[in-house]
């Protein structure tokens, strides 16, 4: 038997039945996978919650440092600024010594020039710093982004407080520079105990602190990097993505107070899922063993009870396709199901034979009708060129061979007439049309008038294939109508030439004819008594 007989969409029926056997044991596999998925989800959720808790703790400590830095700046502004300059400088240096996380404390004038500082002289001018320009514009305290300190070259973040006049002008500014190394050490201590990664960025994505990679340059950043852009977009939440080293992490992300900075703590996803992966592999081995055993037994049973008989069924179908309409299947003797298939196949074979006989009879009837009819049947292709015309066309003296391959407009004697645009709109829109008439030259050079009706037809694939319909010769009808029109024109000319008024009515007293002498005599206008108008409706001028 040809191999395609037991195939469905390119796959053998044997393979499909084998897949069916696998489906039988699929629930066990599905349960194992579902359990694995649930364990993974639980492990991921727990790890993300832990990471977020760590992020909150680190962010809380950093926010506490920022608050302390604000208090120190307030103290410097409210108390030390009122002391003599030497005592103010001494206070600033004592504050720095008491708080090792402070890089420097400074008091500045509105021009940005430091006049009291924990640093050594000469004092710096910070009027060009963005945070200083911002507080001058707003009159409000600010917190800087990542900076490199000018006195010692260390990475810092500056917290400022402002003394303003009643009118809102800035008179003095106190700034506390936080050593970012201290922030990094705090984060590293908490993250290292839990084998976590830690990253802090400012509101512009510059790295303030990170662990591990402690020696990596601080202050660098790229908001286009997926991790940094995700951190900036998340005020408080979780993320599953790669860290700056490309390793998958389960991150908890939160904000550091109102500084605009973000803290992210990540736990290794591979380590989190390791236990769930071990259980899954153990369950998968057991499922595979059960599946292989069931598959082997099922294949043997299917081969003996089903597939051999299906091969016989395929051979019988091939014989029907080859034209053998007498083929019938014997009972398979393998149960009522295959018995029902055999009976259905035999019924199908009988139905195919009957339908083939009916089709032959219909084709004979159609052929007989088209051969004796003076009308004809026609078909066109997608480009509207004639592909078939029945024998009825010969009754008008035309041969099929001279018409095939041409469009009707090419064959017509009135190709420039306006009605062809209407006909072609039917074709282009693929809609049915009726009683379209046109003229052609007959074999003797005389004019023939034809009338056609048609509708679009489509292939089994639904694609447009062209038009088909019927045609008839209306030359006698057109010529008779022309003779009537000529006679009417002659009668009208005779009536108009008579110098007396003439009028005639039909049986329903509707105007049939009248000449202009009658209109003049009755003082009527042509529109007062048009043809077919009842005489009672005449309107005198």
Secondary structure, 3 states (H helix, E strand, C coil): CCHHHHEECCEEHHHHHHHHHHHHCHHHHHHHHHHHHHHHHHHHHHHHHHHHHHHHHHHHHHHHHHHHHHHHHHHHHHCHHHCCHHHHHHHHHHHHHHCCCEEEEEEEECCCEEEEECCCCCCCECCCCHHHHHHHHHCCCCECCCEECCCCCCEEEEEEEEEECCCCCEEEEEEEEEEHHHHHHHHHHHHHCCCEEEEEECCCCCEEEEECCCCCCCCCCCCCCHHHHHHHHCCEEEEEEECCCCCEEEEEEEECCCCCCEEEEEEEHHHHHHHHHHHHHHHHHHHHHHHHHHHHHHHHHHHHHHHHHHHHHHHHHHHHHCCCCCCCCCCCCCCHHHHHHHHHHHHHHHHHHHHHHHHHHHHHHHHHHHHHCCCEEEEECCCCCEEEECHHHHHHCCCHHHCCCCCHHHHECCCCCCHHHHHHHHHHHCCCEEEEEEEEECCCCCEEEEEEEEEEEECCCCCEEEEEEEEEECHHHHHHHHHHHHHHHHHHHHHHHCCCCCEEECCCCEEEEECHHHHHHHCCCHHHCCCCCEHHHCCCC
